[in-house]
Amino acid sequence: MYGLIWRVLPGPWVSKLILALGLAVGAALLLWFFAFPAISPHMPFNDGAVDVEGVQTGDGAGSGG
């Protein structure tokens, strides 16, 4: 696949490198800003919460000091 992309890109190797990096960055940005937020509500790690009754947090209780 990468060889096909390299052969299809026009110009000498310097311009091919710049274009290939641009394509990789563009693909990463599309995933980061569109694909990942779209599937985020459906991922199982969003449901991870620990709720322990009778334990207070944030006030230093139970620090043993």
PyMOL commands that set and color helices and strands:
alter all, ss='L'
color gray80, all
select helices_A, chain A and resi 2-8+13-42+44-47
alter helices_A, ss='H'
color red, helices_A
deselect
rebuild
show_as cartoon
